[in-house]
Amino acid sequence: MDFKEAREFVRSLGLNSRQEWTKYCKSEVPNKPQKPANMPDNPSTTYKDKGWSGWGDWLGIKEDE
């Protein structure tokens, strides 16, 4: 999945922290759709030179955690 598509999906989830993202990747956040198989658990590495600019940007939150 390309960066922009993945970020749009992640932002739609309404996650509030990197820790919540980690739980989501482990299917530990209730009432959220399953993470697509083609979305990385570690987006900071996968998208490093493809648009990544921090967890705040990834999650769509003001604070970068």
C-alpha atoms as one frame of an Amber mdcrd trajectory, in Angstrom:
protein
   0.000   0.000   0.000   1.422   3.387  -0.872   2.052   5.949   1.852  -0.810
   8.339   1.118  -3.401   5.562   0.928  -2.112   3.989   4.139  -2.023   7.298
   6.022  -5.571   8.125   4.945  -6.779   4.743   6.231  -4.904   5.114   9.533
  -6.248   8.604  10.127  -9.796   7.310   9.610  -9.297   4.995  12.592  -9.054
   7.848  15.094  -6.057   6.443  16.959  -4.445   8.847  19.429  -0.906   7.567
  20.017   1.885   5.354  18.783   1.043   2.957  21.609  -2.539   2.719  20.377
  -1.202   2.025  16.862   0.870  -0.857  18.255  -2.212  -2.289  19.976  -4.212
  -1.879  16.780  -1.591  -3.842  14.829  -2.011  -6.670  17.351  -5.834  -6.530
  16.971  -6.142  -5.282  20.548  -8.270  -2.203  19.800 -11.976  -3.099  19.723
 -14.440  -1.824  17.138 -11.842  -1.045  14.487 -11.508  -2.722  11.084  -8.715
  -5.240  10.719  -5.388  -3.838   9.553  -4.951  -4.523   5.836  -2.371  -7.217
   5.145  -0.426  -4.879   2.856  -0.022  -2.193   5.535   3.207  -2.333   7.552
   3.297  -2.620  11.350   6.335  -0.336  11.349   5.445   2.497   8.960   8.332
   4.708  10.100  10.757   2.274   8.494   8.680   1.269   5.474   7.797   4.835
   4.478  11.030   6.504   5.647  11.832   8.054   2.270   8.301   7.914   0.873
   6.504  10.644   2.806   6.990   9.707   6.462   7.246  12.757   8.722   6.415
  11.419  12.171   3.764   9.709  14.210   1.632  12.821  14.594   1.346  13.137
  10.813   0.710   9.404  10.407  -2.090   9.354  12.970  -3.460  12.801  12.155
  -2.882  14.152  15.670  -1.236  17.375  16.804   1.235  15.841  19.225   3.983
  13.674  17.720   4.468  10.653  19.970
